[in-house]
Amino acid sequence: MEFIDRVLTCNDCGAEFIFTAGEQLFFYDKQFKNDPKHCKQCKAKRVRGGPRVRSETRTTCSECASETTVPFKPTQGRPVLCRSCFQKQGAKPTPAGQPPPEGAPEPTPDRS
């Protein structure tokens, strides 16, 4: 099979990089189905554990109505809290008869 150098675009930085014939042969021998998606610099950053860019969404806190940013896309019908309101809510005990929030540890029965 004949391979020729190809120019690809990095998904992270948008720079063009060359996918050489030798690299294509390596991919073919290893039976990789997809072309590389990242240039060598971005791939090295990922391996080193470079900071991941998280998209932030500007929104208004449901409790105090202050402007805040959150690292997710808010969904309709669910309250969005700023950091301080979220921390205050975590300190509040749950009212009797209401299930604990998801992910909260189960209360252990008193065995005295």
C-alpha positions as CSV (number, residue, x, y, z in Angstrom):
1,M,0.0,0.0,0.0
2,E,1.4,3.5,-1.0
3,F,1.2,6.3,1.6
4,I,1.8,10.0,1.0
5,D,2.2,12.8,3.5
6,R,-1.1,14.5,4.4
7,V,-1.9,17.8,6.1
8,L,-4.3,17.6,9.0
9,T,-5.7,20.2,11.4
10,C,-5.3,19.9,15.2
11,N,-8.6,19.7,17.1
12,D,-7.1,21.6,20.1
13,C,-5.1,24.5,18.7
14,G,-6.3,24.6,15.1
15,A,-2.8,24.4,13.6
16,E,-2.0,22.3,10.6
17,F,0.4,19.4,11.0
18,I,1.8,16.8,8.6
19,F,0.7,13.2,9.0
20,T,3.7,11.6,7.4
21,A,3.8,8.5,5.2
22,G,5.8,6.7,7.9
23,E,3.2,7.6,10.6
24,Q,0.4,6.4,8.3
25,L,2.3,3.1,7.8
26,F,2.6,2.7,11.6
27,F,-1.2,3.4,12.0
28,Y,-1.9,0.9,9.2
29,D,0.3,-1.8,10.9
30,K,-1.3,-1.3,14.3
31,Q,-4.8,-1.4,12.6
32,F,-5.7,2.1,13.9
33,K,-8.9,3.2,12.1
34,N,-8.8,7.0,12.8
35,D,-6.3,9.6,11.8
36,P,-4.6,11.6,14.6
37,K,-6.6,14.5,15.9
38,H,-3.9,16.5,17.7
39,C,-0.5,17.9,16.7
40,K,2.6,16.7,18.5
41,Q,2.7,19.8,20.8
42,C,-0.9,19.4,21.9
43,K,-0.5,15.6,22.3
44,A,2.6,16.2,24.5
45,K,0.6,18.7,26.6
46,R,-2.1,16.1,27.2
47,V,0.4,13.5,28.2
48,R,2.1,15.9,30.7
49,G,-1.3,16.6,32.1
50,G,-1.6,20.2,31.0
51,P,-4.5,22.3,32.2
52,R,-7.8,21.4,30.5
53,V,-9.8,24.2,29.3
54,R,-13.3,24.1,30.8
55,S,-16.0,26.1,29.2
56,E,-17.6,28.5,31.8
57,T,-21.2,29.7,31.5
58,R,-22.3,33.0,32.9
59,T,-25.6,32.8,34.8
60,T,-27.5,34.2,37.8
61,C,-27.6,32.5,41.2
62,S,-31.0,31.2,42.1
63,E,-30.6,32.1,45.8
64,C,-29.0,35.6,45.9
65,A,-29.4,36.7,42.3
66,S,-25.7,37.6,41.9
67,E,-23.9,37.2,38.6
68,T,-21.7,34.0,38.6
69,T,-20.0,31.5,36.3
70,V,-20.5,27.8,36.4
71,P,-18.4,25.0,34.6
72,F,-21.5,23.5,33.0
73,K,-24.5,24.4,30.9
74,P,-27.5,25.0,33.2
75,T,-30.7,23.1,32.4
76,Q,-34.2,24.5,32.7
77,G,-36.0,23.8,36.0
78,R,-32.9,23.2,38.0
79,P,-31.5,25.9,40.4
80,V,-28.0,27.2,39.8
81,L,-26.1,28.4,42.8
82,C,-23.0,30.6,43.2
83,R,-20.1,29.2,45.1
84,S,-21.0,30.8,48.5
85,C,-24.7,29.8,48.3
86,F,-23.7,26.3,47.2
87,Q,-21.4,26.0,50.2
88,K,-24.1,27.3,52.6
89,Q,-26.6,24.8,51.2
90,G,-24.1,22.0,51.9
91,A,-23.9,23.0,55.5
92,K,-27.7,22.8,56.1
93,P,-29.1,19.6,57.6
94,T,-31.8,18.0,55.5
95,P,-35.4,18.4,56.7
96,A,-37.0,15.3,58.4
97,G,-38.9,13.1,56.0
98,Q,-36.9,14.3,53.0
99,P,-34.3,12.0,51.4
100,P,-30.6,13.1,51.7
101,P,-29.1,14.7,48.6
102,E,-27.7,12.3,45.9
103,G,-24.2,11.2,46.8
104,A,-24.6,11.9,50.5
105,P,-23.4,9.0,52.8
106,E,-26.1,6.9,54.3
107,P,-26.7,7.6,58.0
108,T,-25.5,4.7,60.2
109,P,-27.8,3.5,62.9
110,D,-26.8,4.1,66.5
111,R,-25.9,0.8,68.1
112,S,-25.6,1.9,71.8
